[in-house]
Amino acid sequence: MSVNNHFEQMLSRFNPAAAADLDAVFQYQIEDAGAYHLIIKEGQCVLETGEHSSPTVSLTLSEETFAEILSGETDGMQAFMSGQLKADGDLMLATRLPELFPIA
């Protein structure tokens, strides 16, 4: 599955109720697959390619780790603690990802 497919899967699980109070940009740097960012504002989520000029939080990880987190095979916090996921910026915001994009 491509990185675009992973993001489409992620967007299909977006929980607008969990994002009602958010105005944030999640920057993803997927190793070997490029940069993407999610803009969450007013209960909406938009995916764009490339780097955002001022993301709220930046996440760097491999495509494999990204897929494992999305499938629930790997927990995002475990990936962070083991060094598979690097985060920069508002780390508390990053902890809200499972609530914003719940795994079915």
C-alpha positions in Angstrom: 0.0 0.0 0.0 1.3 3.4 -0.9 1.8 6.3 1.5 -1.1 8.1 -0.2 -3.3 5.1 0.5 -2.2 5.2 4.2 -3.2 8.9 4.4 -6.5 8.2 2.7 -7.2 5.5 5.2 -6.3 7.8 8.0 -8.5 10.6 6.7 -11.5 8.2 6.4 -11.2 7.6 10.2 -11.0 11.3 11.1 -13.1 12.1 14.2 -14.4 15.8 13.8 -15.8 15.8 17.4 -12.3 15.2 18.8 -11.0 18.1 16.6 -13.6 20.7 17.4 -11.3 22.9 19.5 -8.2 22.3 17.3 -6.3 24.6 15.0 -3.2 22.7 14.2 -0.8 21.4 11.5 0.7 17.9 11.8 3.8 17.7 9.6 4.8 14.1 8.5 8.2 13.4 7.1 7.9 9.9 5.8 11.4 8.5 5.2 11.9 7.5 1.5 8.3 8.8 0.7 8.4 12.6 1.2 6.6 15.2 3.3 2.9 15.6 3.9 0.9 17.7 6.4 -2.5 17.5 7.8 -4.3 20.8 8.6 -6.9 20.5 11.2 -9.2 23.5 11.8 -12.8 24.0 12.7 -13.5 20.3 12.8 -12.1 19.7 9.3 -9.0 17.8 8.2 -7.2 18.5 4.9 -4.1 16.6 3.6 -1.5 18.4 1.6 1.8 17.3 0.2 5.1 19.0 1.0 6.3 20.9 4.0 4.3 23.4 5.9 6.0 26.6 6.9 5.1 26.5 10.5 3.7 23.1 11.7 2.4 22.7 15.2 4.1 19.3 15.5 6.5 17.4 13.2 6.7 13.7 13.0 9.5 11.8 11.3 9.1 8.0 10.7 9.6 5.3 8.2 6.8 4.2 5.9 6.7 0.8 7.6 6.3 2.4 11.1 3.6 4.7 9.7 1.7 1.7 8.4 2.1 -0.2 11.6 0.8 2.7 13.7 -2.2 3.1 11.4 -3.1 -0.6 11.6 -2.7 -0.7 15.3 0.2 -3.1 15.2 2.4 -0.6 16.8 1.4 2.1 19.4 2.5 5.6 18.5 3.9 6.2 22.0 5.9 2.9 21.9 7.3 3.9 18.5 8.3 7.3 20.0 10.0 5.7 23.0 11.9 3.2 20.9 13.2 5.8 18.5 11.1 4.7 15.5 9.2 7.9 15.6 10.7 11.3 16.1 8.5 14.2 17.2 9.3 17.9 17.4 7.1 20.8 18.5 3.9 20.3 20.5 4.3 16.7 21.8 1.1 16.8 23.8 -0.8 17.5 20.6 0.8 14.4 19.1 -0.7 12.3 21.9 -4.1 13.2 20.6 -3.6 11.5 17.2 -5.3 8.2 18.4 -8.4 10.2 19.4 -8.4 12.2 16.2 -7.9 9.2 14.0 -9.3 6.2 15.9 -8.5 2.7 14.8 -11.7 0.8 14.1 
